[in-house]
Amino acid sequence: MIYSVHFYYHKINSKKTPNKFEGIVFAKSQAHAEELVRKMISNYPIEVEEPFSIIGSLSEKTLQEIYTERPELKGILPEQGYIYNEASHRNSISRYIR
């Protein structure tokens, strides 16, 4: 349910050096985590360079254990999804594309 997402992206039609995205996502599955991140970046003129790496925790924890370890997630269901520090990720991408 907690996934680490990594990929490089570059500005469309630019020779700028690619930038790296490293984020933590709370989601119901790896596919859902990728969907949340791709939705977040869809409004920016950037392209993702494959591979799009999504790594989940090796030990599956119960939802209650996750809520105990990460109280900021209480009230958020895995089906809703949550990207940690989404505002700072958006800010970083916005600065990169300027």
C-alpha positions in Angstrom: 0.0 0.0 0.0 3.0 2.3 0.4 5.0 2.6 -2.8 8.2 4.3 -3.7 8.0 5.8 -7.2 11.0 6.8 -9.3 11.5 8.1 -12.8 13.2 10.7 -14.9 11.3 13.2 -16.9 12.3 15.9 -19.4 10.6 19.0 -20.8 9.0 18.4 -24.2 11.0 20.0 -27.1 13.9 21.0 -24.9 17.5 20.0 -24.5 17.4 20.5 -20.8 18.9 17.7 -18.7 16.2 15.3 -17.4 15.1 15.7 -13.8 14.3 12.9 -11.4 11.1 12.3 -9.6 11.3 10.4 -6.3 8.1 10.1 -4.3 6.1 8.0 -1.9 2.6 7.1 -2.7 -0.2 5.5 -0.6 -2.4 3.5 -3.0 -4.3 0.3 -3.4 -1.9 -1.2 -5.9 1.2 -0.4 -8.0 -0.9 0.4 -11.0 -3.0 2.8 -8.9 0.2 4.4 -7.6 1.4 5.0 -11.2 -2.0 6.3 -12.2 -2.0 8.9 -9.4 1.5 10.1 -10.3 0.8 10.2 -14.0 -2.4 12.2 -13.3 -0.4 14.7 -11.2 2.1 15.3 -13.9 -0.4 15.3 -16.8 -0.8 19.1 -16.7 2.8 19.8 -17.3 4.7 19.8 -20.7 7.0 16.9 -19.7 7.6 13.4 -20.9 8.4 10.5 -18.6 11.5 8.5 -19.6 11.0 4.8 -19.0 11.4 2.8 -16.9 8.8 4.0 -14.4 10.0 2.3 -11.3 7.4 1.5 -8.6 8.6 -0.5 -5.6 6.3 -1.7 -2.8 7.3 -2.7 0.7 8.5 -6.3 1.0 6.3 -7.0 4.0 2.6 -6.3 3.5 1.3 -4.4 6.5 -2.3 -4.1 7.6 -4.1 -0.9 7.1 -4.2 -0.4 10.9 -0.4 -0.8 11.1 0.1 1.8 8.3 -2.3 4.3 10.1 -0.4 3.8 13.3 3.0 4.4 11.7 1.8 7.3 9.5 -1.0 9.2 11.3 -1.3 11.7 8.5 -3.0 9.0 6.5 -5.8 8.4 8.9 -9.1 8.9 7.1 -7.6 8.3 3.7 -8.5 5.0 2.1 -6.0 3.3 -0.3 -8.7 3.6 -3.0 -8.5 7.4 -2.7 -4.7 7.4 -2.9 -2.3 10.0 -1.5 1.0 11.4 -2.8 3.3 12.5 0.0 4.5 16.1 -0.5 2.5 16.5 -3.6 2.7 20.3 -3.4 6.5 20.2 -3.3 6.6 17.8 -6.2 4.4 20.1 -8.3 6.6 23.1 -7.3 9.7 21.2 -8.3 8.3 20.3 -11.7 7.0 23.9 -12.2 10.5 25.3 -11.5 12.1 22.7 -13.9 9.9 23.6 -16.8 10.5 27.4 -16.6 
